[in-house]
Amino acid sequence: MPSTIDGQPAFTSVDWADRGGRRRVRWRTLGLALSLAVLAATFAYDYWLTTGALYGTYSPRRVDWLFYFALLVFARYVVVPLVVDRDRTRRYWRRVRGDPLAVLGLAFLAAFFVVALVAPELRNVGRVSFARQTQPPVFASVPVDAVDRCLGPVSDGRCHGTWAHPLGTNAYGIDVLNMLVYGMREILQVALSAAVLMGIVATAVGATAGYYGGWVDDVLMRYVDVQQTVPTVVVYVLVASLLLKDKGLFMLAVFFGLLDWGGIARLVRSEVVKRRDAGYVRAARAAGASDYRLLRAHLVPNASPAIATSLSRRIPTLVLTQVGLSFLMLSESNMRSIGELLRRGLSSQYLAWEQKWWVSGFAVLLVALTVAASNLAGDAARDALDPRD
């Protein structure tokens, strides 16, 4: 049970080791700072000092750099605390393991994360090859006259799939599994990058508004009201259609990360307002702690469950948004996205949908499983992080 001061829960320990003005630098913060410095130096070298590939044939895109930044922040504030504080991790696990669906959702997301992070580097980029177009999955078959050339076994007038393309190919001969893997990478890049940007901005705005109150609170919250008047996806569609020449994943992640955080900021503000006059906060202030110290060490950590839960609930929306905008050709993805796979699978330009159902069928299944798993993980995060437990 957490200790209490003046009847208020003290969820974080009060550390006043810096009364004389000296502050201890935690190794986690130092590690994050050094990692960000290395990332910034590498980005500067790639952007200004080299004209070719950064390493071998690898040339990072802008969304890759943003994704690396998001990975560092995610590792610092999610992965490392769970690894270091094993007692807390075991407490969270005890709250979650009683729900089999939540466990399945978390397992699926963990597998999704690993595959999206590693598998694209292990598989070749799908290339157009009309010699292998519209091949069925390994467990299915199509009439032999539905394909120009059957790569798998032929029996009873039907072309069967081959393990060379276990999920089949599309009308351009591109391996469906390759496209799914690269599409998963795009989903992860956009969802994680946008979520990290949302978390940073929402935490900064919500904590500042809740702690200082007064005109600062009024100005920031009125801006949030204006921002939430029109859904971000509507604003993006209008801007992308009329103004944006670059509709790549970088702009999509930045746009949603910087314009879709209002609801999270309100939750952070509410948590800070409830605790800014708590006994342990007053004690830290009396001991000489600065406003920044109070926010960083006491108020924001106690609002972290609300932040984590809110961000986890935003992931399904980000996934559907990225896939939907790519399907509508409002987000350029170089034929690698799930939305592009869906659009080409549903197109009847070469074959009717039922003759190539696997092209869009596996994409729909992947999106449905990802959204369902994200919702289950969001519920699990809410239960595990509930301070009332």
Secondary structure as UniProt FT lines:
FT   STRAND          3..5
FT   TURN            6..7
FT   STRAND          8..10
FT   TURN            17..20
FT   HELIX           27..44
FT   HELIX           45..49
FT   TURN            56..57
FT   HELIX           62..74
FT   HELIX           75..79
FT   HELIX           80..84
FT   HELIX           86..96
FT   TURN            97..98
FT   HELIX           100..122
FT   HELIX           130..132
FT   TURN            133..134
FT   TURN            138..139
FT   STRAND          141..143
FT   HELIX           144..146
FT   STRAND          154..155
FT   TURN            156..157
FT   STRAND          158..160
FT   TURN            163..164
FT   TURN            166..167
FT   TURN            171..172
FT   HELIX           176..212
FT   HELIX           214..227
FT   TURN            228..229
FT   HELIX           232..242
FT   HELIX           249..259
FT   HELIX           262..275
FT   TURN            276..277
FT   HELIX           279..286
FT   TURN            287..288
FT   HELIX           291..294
FT   HELIX           295..299
FT   HELIX           300..327
FT   TURN            328..329
FT   TURN            334..335
FT   HELIX           338..346
FT   HELIX           353..355
FT   HELIX           357..384
FT   TURN            387..388
//
